[in-house]
């Protein structure tokens, strides 16, 4: 798909993209080929489905963070919002009469890991007054400009709205839980773009600038009002029930630190709710009372569910990378802000410092091999959650060792000396390099457990990013990643040049895989993950390599396929992952590091 990038980060296409997403503090609007299709609320779930419009398909489209413009014949239309508001403006110029047929389902999807999904529907009450339609105080539609011709309820959830343009040929609609009465979303979008531009490094070319804008925007637009708290959503495919992830939140927060560190502090305090004495979940859920009752009832009838959800706010209990990532996020926050007061903040009666100590005890409680290295159980409880990795897993070990080291530094900042902890960090770091590095192949093992998985895994990059790997081993591993994981250099994989694969070759044992990862070149099994590509680019930059391929190739591929809202993962062999994915915004942090002013 041909495109052109303007110097202000705006991207032009000759036709409309299949999918484009606008996302603010509460809403997520999914668009298809220039027309609105679904509107989600972070609090209430699916609130609006557009069944039919008379707009038509555009011949020209233009996109920027939280805004888009379409043109067809003698008419044009735009959708505009900003990250810190809860309404969206629909502006049409040149259409005499707008006809909308839409459903108002007001339903929230409830599910838990490895269990059935249930739709919880809310009752619908409709009122209309002075150009404002109110659906159960959850969704409001305001006619800002234009004349109402028809508003009719077709059946229980289906409505028809017909609006005639004003004398200037304009129609403006504002929709959200709270809406503007004057179309101010347009001005707020301009302010929002100015904010992004102010943070943008000055040395970027148009391709890099567009990536920076959409990365920072993705991070900010994942900041959601969940009703009880505000926290980071992982992405559109990980929104219901509402929850915030330890690992997705970590990578997203690194980009947010320089933009708005207060959000990162709130994220830390929210994640602290999931730091339990017996482990941290993949994510912390925010359930309403009905969902809590439903969860309790389901848990009583299913021992499997009780195993996966130990606490009512847990989304998939006991993930091995969650605790270490919490420690690292606290460290990164303090390093950037110098705000030591966060360590004294209390969550559920315990300070953040006490929560860190709990996580260190969790790390110490793992079974050990004869050398004293931590052994991961035979489960899929880390980022590669469709793969059973066990024993010595380089990714998990690297994060656990890094957490030991950063905990030592945090304790020193708080005038607490833990000589034994620092000694243990140095010992385990040395053992990691001795036992996990494959000297014959020149890189770190993926894992040494039920069998030895000696393919090259991109997630071992965390050992290099956090200086766990010895310098010579880091340089050797980066060189092998360049040769084997960068698809431009790997002629054995059949799809040409399409980014950096997460593993090569695919996993050996089919018995260690399930779900989407059971297939080569899909999900965790040799596809391209932008957040890991960016981590690779940062490690390259820090070690004297050219980072441009890891940073930009997935973005070029995305632009070619019309994925402006940052994609979760992809490969040429299968359908892409979700869009507007939080941790893919890590690109913004990496660009800042490479092009520091």
Protein Blocks (a to p, Z undefined) as FASTA:
>chain_A
ZZdddfkopacdfbdcfbdcdddfkbccddeehiafbdcdfklopabdcfbdckbpafbd
cddehiacddehjbccdddddfkbcbdcdddehiabacdddddfkpaddddehiacdddd
dddddddeehiacehhlaccddfbdcdfbdcdfblmlccddddddfkopacddddjbdcf
kopmmmmmmmmmmmmmmmpcfkbcfklmmmmmmmmmmmmmmpccehjaccddfbjklmbc
cdddfklmmmmmmmmmmmommlmmmmmmmmmmmmcfkbccfbdcdddfklmmmmmmmmmm
omklmmmmmbfkbghehifklmmmmmmmmmmmmmmnopaklmmpceehiafklmmmmmmm
mmmmpccdfkopacddddfbbfklmbccehjafklmmmmmmmmmmmmmmmmmnopacfkl
mmmmmmmmmmmmmmmpcfknopacfbdcfbccfbdcfklmmmmmnomacfklmmmmmmmm
mmmmmmklmmkbcnbpabjcfbdcddfblmlggcjllpghiajlopacfklmmmmmmmmm
mnopafklmmmmmmmmmmmnopabacfbdcfkbccddehifklmmmmmmmmmmmgZZ
